[in-house]
């Protein structure tokens, strides 16, 4: 079931780099940014990760934790995180549980073939575990600034 805006996330568990375990309850009291991206080490995903990296201190100041989510495995994530010096963790959703839960798995056409891919999407969960913002099918340019504005607005209203 896809989480609905202004409703609490269902309880689930996901493993991230650095031995971090993400659960909505485990991060209660913090705003969480979950950004879904297609694949480690691809041009758009690298640019997006670097933009979240470059604004990471601003997200922390606004009380938010950032997680990147893709279907890549932990070894791929560890390399990606290390090569870009990402200060946040990456969730390895190899079984696509989170991708399906958030409804980001889409049929795409690549080189004339139908393939299943991840639609670049971002979700902001407030400190009460409630989904407050979602962006789907986004373009990388300017997106991280939009997410940061939304996070800062949540902090002001808290």
N, C-alpha and C positions, 0 to 999 in steps of 0.2 A: 504494500500500500504506500503510495507516494505521500510524504508528509505534506500537510496543508499549511498555507500561510496562517500565522497567528494561532497555531495549534502546537502543543508540545511534541517533540520528536519521540517516536517509539524507542524503547530501550534496545540497544544493540551494542556489539563490541567489534572493534576493528584494530588491527595491529599496525603500528607505524614504526618508522626508523627510530633508532635510539632506544628500542625496547619499550616505547610508549604504547599504552593501550588506551584507545579512545572509546569512551562511552558517554552518552549525553549526561548521565548522572555524575560521572567522574569529573566532569567539567562544569558542574552546577556552580553558579556564582561568577562565571566568566563568559564573556561573549566569545563565540567560536565562529571563525570563517572557514568554511569547507569549499575549496575550489577544485572542481573536477576538470581534468585535462586529458587529452587523448593518449599521449605517449612521452616518456622521458626522452631527452636528447633530440627532440624535433624542433625546428625553428620557432614556431609559434609558442610551443610549450616552454621552451627555454626563455624566450622573451618574457612571457607571463611570470614565470618563476623568478626571474631577475627583478621584475617590477615589484612583486610582493616582497622580495628580499630587500630591495632598496627602500621600501616604505615600512619595513618590519618594526623599526623603533616607534614609528607613529602609531601602528596598530597596538603595540604593547602599551604605549602611553594612553591610548583610548580604552585599555582594558580588554583587548582581544587577543586570542590565540589563533594562529593561522595553521591550517593543515591543507596540503595538496593531496589530491586523491586521484589515482589512476589504476589501471589493471596491471601495471608492471609489477614484477616481483621485488622482494626486499633487496636483493643484490643489485638490481638495476637502480632502485631508489637510492641505495647507499652511494653508488657511484655518481648519480645525478646530483644528489645533495652535496657531496664532497666537491665535485668539479665546479659547481656554481657557488660554493660556500653559503648554502642556504641556512639561515638561522632558525628555520621552522622544520617540523617533521612532515614526512610524506607517508600517507596510508597506502599500503599494498592491498588493493581490492581485487586480488587475483581471481576470486570466484564471482566477482561482479555483484556481490550482495548489496553493497551501498549504491552502486551504479543503478541497479534495478530499483532499489528502494526510493531513490531520488528521481527516477525516471529519466536518466541521462543517456541510456543506451538507445542509439538510433540507427536505422538503416541508412547507409551512405553509399554513394557510387564512387568507386575509386578505380581509375583506369578501365572504365566500362563494366566493372564487376560490382555486384551488390555485396557489401560487407557490413558487419556490425561495428559501429564505432561509438566513441564517447562524444557527446555534444558538450562543448566547452561551457560550463555552467558554474555559478557561484551561489552559495547559500550562507546567510548569516543567522546564527542561532543566538538568542539573547541569554542573559545570565540565569533565566528561569527555565532554559531548555526549550524555549518556544521559537519556532521558525518565524523570523521577522522579515527577511528579504530574500528574493531569489532573482537571479539573472540567468536566462537560458539562451543558448546559441549566440554567445557574446563574441565581440571582436576584442582583441587584446588591447589595442590603443585606447588609453584613457580609462580602461575598466577598473584598474586598481584604485585610482582616485575616487571613482564612484563608490566603490565598496568602503573605502576609508571614510568618506562623507557619511555614509549610512551608519557605520560603526560609531562615529563621533556623535551623530544625532541620537543614537540609542543611549550613549553614555550621559548626554545632557538630560534626557527624559527620565533617567533612572533616579 
